[in-house]
Amino acid sequence: MRKKVVSALVGCLIIILGLLFNLFFFAEKGFRVIFFDVGQGDSALIQFDDGAKMLVDCGPNRKVLTKLGKYLPFYDRTIDYLLITHPDLDHYGGCADVLKRYEVKNIITNGAKKEFDAYWQVWYRYQQEERAVASVISGPKELAFAGSELNFLAPDPALGIDTKDGDYNNRSIVFRLSRASTTIMFTGDMEEPLEQALLAKYCSSQNTPPPVPPLIGEGCTALRSDILKVGHHGSDSSTSAEFLRAVNADKAIISVGKNRYGHPSLRVLKKLERAAAEILRTDEIGDIIMK
């Protein structure tokens, strides 16, 4: 009887060790971008070829922790880069929880502050306690990650946008991720004023207003992307036809949940259809994975 018990325990131990071996050595690796379904908000996880991870925004609440737990091994408690496009609650509301659960090595922001906001004060306190390397995107910049490249397009003082106090959307970090032949445009909550400024800089000669349509393949190579993360959850204030022509994306991802704002706008959906972009919505299909 005792031998049977010992044999059963040994068998269970072998099974457990086998599962742990699979988790450690056969967990999904390689490049992928996961746009999380976090409700009415934005959050995406970029996993680079060397295993480094960048979390772009954290959604409105701690639901982001469930998503990270779903796609990362249970033993992995490190986020190499946390990038917050701008300090609106639906983009950074879950970031304090991420700092509490994970070791975050680097934090990238646009430098905007909301010192009057109680939640921002909580976030800032956790950020200081984390002792992560903090950096601010304040102009065009390029970063390389194991075969991938991030080209930051905004914020950029040279764009000449007159953003009023409280206009955090048009101060969003906008960047283009390139890997091999795939490019993804991340837009935060960018609205038409920022879109038009980018068109004027990158899609026209001698800083003249962009033509209609912009010069695709000639003056807009900096904006051309295979995948577009649609700005501001598909709000009517974003995604102009001119910008869509310049980006010329095959797929358009809308991160959105149940809301009272009318996101995504029917007008924007029609523009995306006319641009022949495949529309993928987190509120309809859940998490969206790109490889």
N, C-alpha and C positions, 0 to 999 in steps of 0.2 A: 504493500500500500504506500509505504514511504517512498519507494523508488518511483512509483507512478506520479506522486506529487512533485518530486524533484524533477522528473522528466517533463511534466507539464510546465513547471516554472521555467526550466531551461528553454522549452519551446517558445513560451511567451517572451522570454528575454531575447531570443533570436529574432522573433517577429518584430519586436520593438526596435532592436538595433538595425534591422533591415529597413524599417520605415524611416528611422533617423538618417540612415545612410542615403536613402533616396531623397530625403528632404535637403540634405546638405549638398549632395553631388549631382542631383538630377533636377533641382529646382529650375524653373524656366529662366534661361539666361539669354543674353543678346539684346539687340536694340528693339525697343518698342515704346510707343506712346499710348497711354491710357487716359482717355477723357472720362473722368468719373461722373456718374450720375449722383450728384449731391443735392438735388432739388434746384431751387431757384438760386443759382450761384455758379461759380467757376472753380474747377480744380482738375489738374492733369498731372500725371506722373510720367516723367521721361526717364527711361532706363537706357544708359549708354552701353556701348559694346564692352567696355572694360568693367561693367558692373556698377559704376557710379550712378547715383540717382538724383534727379532734380524734381522737386515738387513745385509746380507753378500754381499758386493760389491754393486756398484751403477750404473753399466753400463757406457757407454761412454758419456752420456749427460743427460739433464733434463727429458728425457722420463721416467725415474724411478719415477718421481712425479706422472705421469698419472697412472702408475701401482699401486703405493701406494694408490692413491685416489680411484682406482677401488675396492680394497679389504679391505680398512679400512674405518670405518664410518667417515663422513665428520667432526665430532667434535673431532676425535682422532688426535691429533697433537704431539704425543709422540713416539719416537723410543727409547726403553730401551738400546739396544746395536747396535752399528754400527761397523761391523767388515770388515776391508779392507785387503784382502789376500795379496796384494802387490801393489805398486804405479805405475801401468801401466794404461794409460788413459782409456782403455776399461773396467777397473775394478773400477776406482775411479772418472771418469770424471763427474759423476752426484752427487758426494758426497757433494760438496759445496752447490748445490741447495737443497739437503736434509737438510743440516744444516740451511739454510735460511728459509725453510718451516716448519721444525719440531724441537721440543725440543729433542735433543739427550742427553741421560744421561751418556752413557759410549761409549768410542771409543777404539777399539782394533786394533792394527796394528802389523806388524813385525819389526817396528823400522827403516825400510829403509827410506832414505831421497833422494830427488831429488832437492837439493837446487839450482841447475843450471837451473831448469825448471820453467818457468814463471807460468804455471798453478799450479804446486805443491806449489809455494809460495802463490798463492791465497787460495788454500785449507788449507795450514798451518795457514794462518791468520784467516780464518773462524773457524778453529779448536780451536785456542787460544781464540777467542771471545766467543765461545760456552760455555766454562768453564765446559765441560764434564769431567768426570773422565777418564783419559787416561791410558791405560795399553799396555804393549808390550809382545808379545809371543816370548820368547827367549829360550824355551826348553819345554820338555814334561810337560803337565799340564792337570788337570781335573777340569771341572766346572760342577756343578749340577744346573738344572733349572726345578723345578716342575715336577719331574718324568722323566726328560730327562737328559742325561749326554753328555758333549762334551769332547772328548779325543783329545788333541792337539798332533800331531805327528811331526810336523815341523813348523817352523825351529827348528833345534836341532844341536848345535855345535858338539855333540858326533857322528853325522852321518859322519863327516869328509869329507863333500863335498867341493871341492875347487871351489867356485863360483867366477868367474871373475867379475870385475867391469862392471856394466851394465846388469849382468845376474840376473834380478829380478825374473824371472820365477821359478828358483830353490831355491828361498828364500821365495816362497809362503807359507802362512799359510795353512797347511793341517790338517784337523780334521775329526773325526768320531763322528757323532751324533747318540746316541742310545736312543730309547724310547720303552719300552715294548720289543716286539720281532722284532722291525724294526730298521735297521741301515742304515745310509746314509753317504757316504764318500764324503767330499768336498775337492777338489784338487787345486783350484785356477788355475794357469798356470803351474803346476808341469810338468816337462819333465823327460825323462828316467834317467838322472843321479840321481835325487832325488828318483825316483821310485826304482832304484837299491839299493840305500842306505837304504831305508826303508825295502826292501826285506832282505838285509843283516842283519839288526838289528832284525827284527821281525819274519823272516821266516827261520832262520837257527840256529843251535846250536853253541855256543862258537864263535859267530861272524865270522863264515866261510862263503864263498860265498854261496848264496842260491842255492839249487838243482833245477833242471829243470825236472818236474814242482815243484814249492814250496810245502811244506808239508801242504796241506790244511787240516784244522781241527786239526792239531797238533801244528805247529810252527807259524801259521799265524792268530790266532784268533784276534789279534789286528787290522788286515787289513780286515778281512772278513766282507762284507757289502751286504745288500740286494739291495741297490741302489748306483750307482756310478755316480757322476757328473764328466764326462770325462774331463781330464786335457787339458788345452790350446785349447779349442774349437774343439777338434778332430784333432789337428795338428799332422803331421807325426812324430814330435819329441817327442811325448808322447804316453802313453798307450801301453806299451810293452806287449807281450803275457804272459810273466812271471808274470807281475803285475796283469793282468786280471785273471790269474789262481789263484793267491793268494786272490784277492778280491772276485772272484766268484759271481759277482752280477747278480741278476735276471733282473734288468733294468739299462740301461745306458742312462743318460741324457746329451745331447750335447747342450750347450748354444751357439748359433751361428746365424749370420745374413749374409747378402750379403757382400762378402769380396773379396779381390784380392789375398788372401794367399792360396787359395785352401782348406780352412777348410769347412767341415771336410774331412780329407784325405780318399780316397777310400781304402787305405791300412788299416787304422784304422777301417773303417766300416766293412771290411772283417774280421778283427780280432775279432771285437765285435760279428759278426755273428757266427764265429767259436766257440766263448765262450758261445753261446746260450743266449746272453743277448738281451732283447727287447730294441730296439733303439728308443729313443724319442728325437726329435729335435725341438727346439723352432722356427726355421725358417720354419718348416713344419706344426706344430700344435699349435703354439702360446704358451701361458702360460701353464706350466705343474704343476698340483697340486697333491701333495702326502699327504695322511692322515694316 
